[in-house]
Amino acid sequence: MKRTELENIVRDPDAPYFEKGRALEQLLAKNGWRTTHSSEEAYCRATFSFSSERARQLVAAYGVYMLLRASPTTAVQLPANEAQIRPLTVIPRERQSEAWLYILRNAPGGRITQAYVQGVCQQIAIAPGAPIRFLTPNDVPDAAWPSDNDHDIPLLALRLQAQYCDLPFLCYGGKSRAAIAATWHFYTDDVRFDNLIEDPTPVVNSRCINAVEPNFSVYGQMPRIAGLERIYQKRRIARFWQSQGVRIFVDLNVHPDFYQDNLLGVPWGWRAYATRGYADRINDTVREFELACQRAETNDLLFVVYGGGQEVKKTAQDYGWTWFPELSDTARNRPITYEQTI
């Protein structure tokens, strides 16, 4: 096929993505642009009004398309558009057919979306050698978990408490959406993670080792039933995560009026805790540590404190806690105060 014919295919808005990719593969492989343009980038910009990177995306999509078409198990339904196939182009080639077959068999309601394909492929990118196990809200059971209290707040599984604060220790819902955490924490605005109430699967799908319970805000003067509901939600979510192998830190960052309620569903002997530090309420953090020691029946704890500045850091050193600076605290070189969070 002549160069002009190939270029017309790429320009045709109705041409399938794989036809465009096949044409671009031939055009770029021939290096024909060298006679008229200084670079591949200049050629693509002048001829197609897109970058050479975009051209390479289409070529990669064509390559995956041909791989899937060659297999009887995956050829039964090929990606309908480039948005569906693009995430497959960035995972190891030896796993592309496996990933697409998994998607065909497991997409919720048989509806294949770009978001679902991207989620499956992102999980493979995180753990290239691990089996695929990508959860959706349909995999979350409407279950009654064991409880040790009259409020039916789920009882955490002692065997799946965190053993270490594996790194990186990152804030869920932060600016870097592509970040991969070994341990997630939720010491940020509730709006960044309150969708986990309806769908707690993203944390499991991230292949993390540990997670701090979601820190749904529990304030003073809040009606007790409202505080209990938030404690119930974080413990229910954490118990589901445990059922999928995620190890848990109990979150202690609640108003002191709710300290005792916050331990409902935490087994005696539990030794892994986390909280948020504040420069103007260090005594509360010490009290949280003491409560944790009582519940653990030992002062040999895995006790993690996030933020609060140098004063909290010094207290953490004195008590033997693990301390992490808050990102905004580090950037602005200032402590975080309790009033700034409410």
Residue pairs with C-beta under 8 A, 6 or more apart in sequence:
1 23
1 26
3 27
3 30
3 32
6 23
6 24
6 26
6 27
7 23
7 27
7 47
7 48
9 15
9 19
9 20
9 23
10 20
10 23
10 24
10 27
10 47
10 48
10 58
11 48
12 20
17 58
17 61
17 62
17 65
17 81
17 82
17 85
18 61
18 62
18 65
18 66
20 58
20 62
21 58
21 59
21 60
21 61
21 62
21 63
21 65
22 62
24 55
24 58
24 59
24 62
25 59
25 62
25 63
27 33
28 40
28 55
28 56
28 59
33 39
33 40
33 42
33 43
33 47
36 43
37 43
37 46
39 52
40 52
40 55
41 51
41 52
43 52
44 50
44 51
44 52
44 54
44 55
45 51
48 55
57 82
57 86
57 89
58 82
60 89
61 82
61 85
61 86
61 89
63 89
64 79
64 85
64 88
64 89
64 96
65 78
65 79
65 85
67 93
67 96
67 97
68 74
68 75
68 78
68 79
68 96
68 97
68 100
69 75
69 78
71 97
73 97
73 101
74 97
74 100
74 101
74 104
76 104
77 104
79 85
79 88
79 100
79 112
79 117
80 112
83 114
84 112
84 113
84 114
84 117
85 117
86 114
87 114
87 117
87 118
87 120
87 121
87 122
88 96
88 99
88 100
88 117
88 121
90 121
90 125
91 99
91 121
91 124
91 125
91 128
92 124
92 128
95 124
95 128
98 132
99 120
99 121
99 124
99 132
102 120
102 132
102 134
103 112
103 116
103 117
103 120
104 112
106 134
107 113
107 116
108 116
108 136
108 137
108 138
116 134
116 136
119 134
119 205
120 132
120 134
122 205
123 132
123 133
123 134
123 205
123 206
123 207
124 130
124 132
126 180
126 206
126 207
127 207
130 207
134 205
135 201
135 204
135 205
135 244
136 199
136 201
137 198
137 199
137 201
139 201
140 199
140 200
140 201
140 240
141 240
143 240
144 152
145 154
145 155
145 236
145 239
146 154
146 155
147 153
147 154
147 155
147 265
148 155
148 264
148 265
148 267
149 264
149 265
151 228
151 232
151 264
152 232
153 228
153 231
153 232
153 235
153 236
153 264
153 265
154 232
154 235
154 236
154 238
154 239
154 265
155 239
155 265
155 267
156 235
156 238
156 239
156 242
156 248
156 250
156 265
156 266
156 267
156 270
157 239
157 242
158 267
158 269
158 270
160 242
160 245
160 246
160 247
160 248
161 247
161 248
161 249
161 250
161 270
161 271
161 272
162 183
162 210
162 247
162 248
162 249
162 272
162 302
163 247
163 272
163 302
164 210
164 302
165 183
165 210
165 249
165 302
165 304
165 322
166 182
166 183
166 209
166 210
167 182
167 183
168 179
168 180
168 181
168 182
168 183
169 181
169 182
169 183
169 185
169 304
169 324
170 179
170 181
170 183
170 184
170 185
171 184
171 185
171 186
171 187
171 188
171 327
172 181
172 184
172 185
172 186
172 188
172 192
172 193
172 203
173 186
173 188
173 192
173 193
174 188
174 192
174 327
180 206
180 207
181 206
181 208
182 208
182 209
182 210
183 208
183 209
183 210
183 211
183 212
183 249
184 203
184 206
184 208
184 210
184 211
184 212
185 211
185 212
185 215
185 249
185 274
185 304
185 306
186 192
186 193
186 212
186 213
186 214
186 215
186 251
187 212
187 215
187 253
187 276
187 306
187 307
187 326
190 215
190 216
190 217
193 214
194 216
196 202
196 203
196 214
196 237
197 233
197 237
200 237
200 240
200 241
203 211
203 241
203 246
204 241
204 244
204 245
204 246
208 246
209 246
209 247
210 246
210 247
210 248
210 249
211 238
211 241
211 246
211 247
211 248
211 249
212 248
212 249
212 251
212 274
212 304
213 234
213 235
213 237
213 238
213 248
213 249
213 250
213 251
214 233
214 234
214 237
214 238
214 251
215 234
215 251
215 253
215 276
216 230
216 231
216 233
216 234
217 230
217 342
218 227
218 230
218 231
218 254
218 255
218 258
218 262
219 227
219 255
219 342
220 255
220 256
220 257
222 255
222 258
224 258
224 261
227 254
227 255
227 257
227 258
227 261
228 261
228 264
231 254
231 258
231 261
231 262
231 264
231 265
234 251
235 264
235 265
238 248
238 250
239 265
241 248
242 248
247 272
248 272
249 272
249 273
249 274
249 302
249 304
250 266
250 270
250 272
250 273
250 274
250 292
251 262
251 273
251 274
251 275
252 259
252 262
252 273
252 274
252 275
252 288
252 291
252 292
253 274
253 275
253 276
253 288
254 261
254 262
256 284
256 287
259 287
259 288
259 291
263 291
263 295
266 295
268 295
268 297
269 295
269 296
269 297
270 295
270 296
271 296
271 298
271 300
271 301
271 302
272 301
272 302
273 288
273 289
273 292
273 301
273 302
273 303
273 304
274 303
274 304
274 305
274 306
275 285
275 288
275 304
275 305
275 306
276 305
276 306
276 307
276 308
276 341
277 285
277 305
277 306
277 307
277 308
277 309
277 312
277 315
277 316
277 323
277 336
278 284
278 285
278 307
278 308
278 312
278 335
278 336
278 337
278 338
278 341
279 308
279 309
279 311
279 312
279 335
279 336
279 337
280 337
280 338
280 339
281 338
282 308
282 311
282 312
282 315
285 305
285 308
285 312
285 315
286 315
286 319
289 301
289 303
289 319
289 321
292 301
292 303
293 299
293 301
302 322
303 319
303 320
303 321
303 322
304 321
304 322
304 323
304 324
305 312
305 316
305 321
305 322
305 323
305 324
306 323
306 324
306 326
307 324
307 325
307 326
307 329
307 336
308 326
308 329
308 335
308 336
309 325
309 329
309 334
309 335
309 336
310 335
311 335
312 323
312 335
313 323
313 325
315 321
316 322
316 323
317 323
326 336
328 336
329 335
329 336
